[in-house]
Amino acid sequence: MRMENEQGAVLLIGHGSRDPEGNREFSALVENLRHRWPDRTVAGAFLEMAEPGIPHVMERLSARGIREVWAIPVILLPARHVREEIPEILARSAREWGVRVRYGRPLGLHPGVLDMLVDRLAEAAGEWELSTGKAEGTAVVFVGRGSSNTEANGQLYRLARLFWEKCGADWVEPCFVGVTYPDVPTALRRAVLSGVRRVVVLPYLLFTGVLMKRLAGWVEEAQAEMPEVEFRLARYLAGHPKLEDIVAGRLQELMHEMARGGDGDGEDFRRRVWAGQ
């Protein structure tokens, strides 16, 4: 299914951060995908904490003659932002500006995300001989953002287990930066209690920002408190070459849903969320 510039546009939606560096990384991703899809109108918007917001971008697209928007949340897990807030904002904007919106799935359950996480672990481990796919003597603290949504938190645990099967570490300890528990300091202590000599803190986060800098502080504190164990902080996911492919895959998936007769209102997304896919 092909969209023409005069009729359809791709809208990539980021969460937004109080840290301008993280917002610039999202904008760079949007720009890279704009070059990747030269025959499409590609726009980026933030849900909160940064500009431009979704309503402003929808208004701007409508003024350019766009009548159909394919919206992809560049967010990892389907918490309240993805399941409720973004669809509500899109629906209001669609009614106000006379634009039809088709809504895709977030990125986090895409199998390519696990591959990116394994790569980030290998980069952080360095000389710890992970080329065999095994990380003996190493624990991974698998860090998510944290949500008030039970299903989203549960999916982080599911992903942590899938990652464990793939990376071969001795121990994988899931935890959250905020909102819910277990928190990162608790997870760091639990990881050390597993008897490992090395701990990699692996952020399940797309971009840098306040949370990454908070993580770095916790890792420094743990190293000072437990010098007998080596701690390393892995890089977040932005900048990985597979990230653009995953976003493109979500767009293609949405187009395939429409080709199968879907109505584009996100029903297929909701069904898959409840199925844990």
N, C-alpha and C positions, 0 to 999 in steps of 0.2 A: 504494500500500500504506500503510495507516494503523496506527499503534501507539497503544494506549491506555495511559494513565498507570499503570493497575494491573498491566500486563503487560510493557511495554517501556520502555526508556530510551535516550537518546542519551548516549554518553560521549565527550567531547572530551578528547584526550590531548595535553598539551604536553610539551616536553622538560624544562623546568625550568631555573632559573638561580641562580647564587650571588648575583645582584643582585635584591633584592626588587622593584625597579621593573619589571623585565621580567616577573616572576611576576604582579604586579598587572595588567599589560597583558593577559596571557593570561586572567586571571580576569575582567577587564572584557569581553573578547570572549565568554566563556562566558555572562556575565550578559546581554549584548545578545542573544545567540541564545536565551536562555531567554525573554526577552520576545517574541522573534520567533515562537517556537513555544510559545504558552501552553498548548496541549493536550498537550504532551509533558513528560515528566521529562527534564531536561537537567542533566548533571553534568560537572564538570571534574576532571581528575587530572593529576599530573606523573609523568614517567618516573623522574626522579632530581633530586637537589639541592633539592627543595622538597616541601612537603606541601600537600594530601593526595596520597599515592601511589596507584597503581592498585589494589593489593590492598585498601587501606582503603576506597576508594570502591566497589569491587565488593561488599565485605561490607555496606556501608551500603545499597546498592541492593537486595541480597538481603533484608535485614531489612525493607525497605519493601514486599516482595512482588513485586519485579521479577524476571521470569523470562527476559527476553530483553534483550540489550544490543547496541546498534548503535554500534560504536566507530570513531571517525574520528581518525586521527593528525594533529594540527594542527602538522605538521612539513613542511618543504619537500621534501627529497629522500629516496628510499628507500635510505638507508644501513642499517647493521647495526641501529640502534635500531628502525627501522620494519620491517625484514624478519625480524629474529630476536628481539630482546629484548622488544618490546611483545607480539608474538604469544605468546611463551612465558609471559609474566606473565599475559596474559589467559587462556590455556589453563589454567594452574594455578588461577587464581582461579575460573574457570568450573567446574572439577571440584570445588573445595572448597565452593563456595556454591550449586551446582546451578543455574547460570545459563547460558543459551546465548548465545554471543557471535558476532556477525557483524562482520566487519572490513573497513573501507573503505580507500581509497587516500590517500596523503599529498597535499599541495596543489600541490607544485612544478611538475608537468607540466600543470596546468590552463592553458588558453590565457589565462584572465583574469589570471594572474600576470604575463605579459608586458605586458599593458595597465597594470597597477599599476606595473611597473618603468619604463615609458615616462613615466608621469605623474610618478614620483619624479624622473626625470632632468629633466623640464621644470621642476619646482618648484625644483630646485637650480640649473639654468641661468639662471633668471630672465630678465634682460634680454639674454641671449645669443641672442635671436631664434630660438627653436625652434618658433614657431607654424607654420612651413611643414613641420615634420617633419624638418628637416635641421639638423645641428649641426656645420657646417663649422668647422674649426679647433679641434675639441673631441675629446678622447679620453675614453673611459669605462673606468675600472678596475672590473671586474665581480667583486665579492668574495663568495665562498662560505665556508661554515664550514670545510670540509675534512673528509675522511673517510678511514678505512683501506679503505673499500670502493671498488674500482676503478670499478664501474658508476655509483655515485653521483657520483664525481668526473667521469666521462665525461659524465654528464647535465648537469652544470654547464656544461661546454664546449659542449654542444649548445644549451643555453638561451642562452648568451652569443652564439652565432652567430645564433640566431633573433632575439634582441634587437637585434643589430647590423643585421639586415635591416630591422627595424622603426623604429629610432631615427635612422638616417642619420648617426651620428657618423663622424668620420674613422677612428677606431680604437677597438676594444674589446679590452681586455686582461683575460682571466680570471685569477683567482688565488684564494688561500685564506688565511684567517686563521690556521689552524693545521693540524697533523697531517701535511700534505703540501705539496708545492711546485708551482708558484712561489708565494712568499710575497708579502705586500702591498708591502713596500719595493722588492722586485725589480720588481714590476709597475708601480709608480709611476715608476721610472727608465726602464723600457721605454716607457711611454706618452710620456714627454717626448722620448725618442729618435725617436719617430715624427714629430716636428717641429711638434706642435700648440702653441697658445698657452694652452689651457685644459684642465684635467683635472677630471672629475667622478668621485669615488669613490662607486660605487653598491653599497650593501650588499644582497646577496641574503639577507636575514635577516628574520625575522618580528617580533622584539621587541627592545627595547633590552637592555642587559646589559653584561657584562664585555667581550664582543667589540666592541660598538659603541664603547665608551670607549677600547679599544685602537686601533681604527681612527682615532678622532679624534686620538689622539696621533701616529700615523704621518703623518696629513695635515699636522698642524702642523710636524712635523719636515721633511717634504718641502717645505713652503712656505718655511721658513727656509733650506733647502739650495739651492733652485732658485727664487729670487724672480722670475725673468723669466717664469715660468709661473704662472697663477692656478689654485689648487686649491680645490675645493669638495667637501664631504661631503654626500651626499644622505641623506634620511631612510629609515629601514627601513620595512617594509611595514605594520606594525600602525597602525591608525587610518585606513587607506584605506577608503573606503566599499564597495569591491568585495570586501574580504576576507570579510565575512560571507556574501556571495553565493557565493563560492567554496566555503566550508565547507558551506553549504547544498546546493550542487551535488554535493559528494562524498557527502552523505547520500542525496540523491535518486538518484544513480548506484548506490549500494549497494542501495537499495530496488528499482530497476529490475533489477539483477542477480538479486535474489531472485525477482522476478516472472517472469523468464525461466527460472526453474528452477535457479538457482545454489544451492549449499549454504551459502553465506555464510562459508566457512572461509578466504576470502582467495585462492582459486585464481585468480579472474579478475584480482585485483590482481597476483599473481605473474606470470601470463602477460603482462600488459601491461608490467610492469617489464622483463622479458627482451626484449620487442618494442621497448622504447625509447619507449613511449607515455606 
